[in-house]
Amino acid sequence: MITKKLRYLVFFGYVSCIFSQTEEVAIHNVIDSYVLGTAYNQSEKVLSAFLPGANMFLDHKDKPLFIMKVEEYANRIDGSKAGQFNGRITNILNIDRFGGIATAKLEVLLPEANLRFIDYLLLKKLDDGWKIISKTAGSENTDKNGEKVLLVVSNVSKQGDSELPAGNSFSEVVVAYDEYKKAGYHVDVVSPKGGKIPLAYINPADSLQLQYLYDTDFIYAISHTQKPEEISPDDYVVLQFTGGSAPIFDIPQNIELQDIAMKIYENNGVIAAVCHGTAGIVNLKTKDGQYLIKNKRVNGVPDSHESKQLPHYAQYPFIIETLLKERGGNFYHSKIGTPHMEVDGRLVTGQNSLSSEMVTRKSIEISKKLIASKLIK
């Protein structure tokens, strides 16, 4: 059985089955073989991913550069444990392709050894397909254990039936991403359609936003968002709906995202939402058919804080505060322009972008306690 730590590998197999063999998918498949082989002690998969005789340029405690052939590397894999997961957790951080060449950046975690590696792979398309032609890697000590968070964002670029622009709040995405990364989590991003997402409210005068405008791993994540069908809910300890002018138009209505959110919650994970991202929780239902928010303390954008005189207000498919109340939520908020958060068990909600940091930190606090007590499945 594939462990939750390596579930992302299923995504690549799934993609290769339902999509045409694009160059990007072919590259993913090669990386998939390398990652599966190293994680499940399968030397033949590792060899199939590399050009025969390919060099690996690795760290060594006694020399500045240690060069190993891929065949020697594969021979060091314990074949007696073939098919057994060895605890090696891998996340793809970045892939860049130009014609028949590509690079890939991977994060490899060995939690039991408290080690984190960064692998850089160089790939080339040959007559028999894509191959890894070289690898280099560096390592550092870490306390990261491979736990993952899922950020939910929107694909909508226009508000309703109007020509008014819409987008995801850059600050809310950045704050959440940064806080979860600092806490040791890997962050994935999902949208209803996958791929690139529209952004709004970018403020390059803000030092954190400026930092992430130039962070290639972050930019890759938000320009290659995953589709709902590519997500395995068992992988995640937190799901967070971020806000902006776009999410209200495509997130609440997406049945697949609702299912993902509730499976994470039913696995004792945390559901968080900020500002207009709280639209994402209005339709969530438990197994008994009750709305998740029923009889729970909740927060979101108060209707009194909306700019009702502006044309975008008329485009909203519903009013967040009104619907939260209609579905049994006990709605609380504070005055306009101030951060506010409500916490009810494993549901954490905030009323505006100023609340992003506190909502994210509270979600981290709750999830870490659940992980420590082994309550998250």
CORVEN-V24178 format. One record per run of one state. SS is the DSSP state (h for helix, s for strand, l for the rest). FROM is the first residue (numbers start at 0). LEN is the number of residues. If there is no record, write none. Layout:
# CORVEN-V24178
ss=[SS | SS]
from=[FROM | FROM]
len=[LEN | LEN]
This chain:
# CORVEN-V24178
ss=[l | h | l | h | l | h | l | h | s | l | s | h | l | h | l | s | l | s | h | l | s | l | s | l | s | l | s | l | s | l | s | h | l | s | l | s | l | s | l | h | l | h | l | s | l | h | l | h | s | l | s | l | h | l | h | l | s | h | l | s | l | s | l | s | l | h | l | h | l | h | l | s | l | s | l | s | l | h | l]
from=[0 | 3 | 6 | 7 | 18 | 22 | 39 | 42 | 49 | 60 | 62 | 69 | 75 | 78 | 81 | 87 | 98 | 100 | 110 | 113 | 114 | 126 | 128 | 141 | 147 | 153 | 157 | 158 | 164 | 165 | 167 | 169 | 182 | 185 | 191 | 194 | 195 | 198 | 200 | 206 | 213 | 215 | 223 | 224 | 226 | 227 | 230 | 232 | 235 | 241 | 243 | 244 | 246 | 249 | 254 | 266 | 269 | 274 | 281 | 284 | 285 | 290 | 291 | 296 | 298 | 302 | 305 | 310 | 315 | 319 | 326 | 329 | 331 | 340 | 344 | 346 | 350 | 352 | 372]
len=[3 | 3 | 1 | 11 | 4 | 17 | 3 | 7 | 11 | 2 | 7 | 6 | 3 | 3 | 6 | 11 | 2 | 10 | 3 | 1 | 12 | 2 | 13 | 6 | 6 | 4 | 1 | 6 | 1 | 2 | 2 | 13 | 3 | 6 | 3 | 1 | 3 | 2 | 6 | 7 | 2 | 8 | 1 | 2 | 1 | 3 | 2 | 3 | 6 | 2 | 1 | 2 | 3 | 5 | 12 | 3 | 5 | 7 | 3 | 1 | 5 | 1 | 5 | 2 | 4 | 3 | 5 | 5 | 4 | 7 | 3 | 2 | 9 | 4 | 2 | 4 | 2 | 20 | 5]
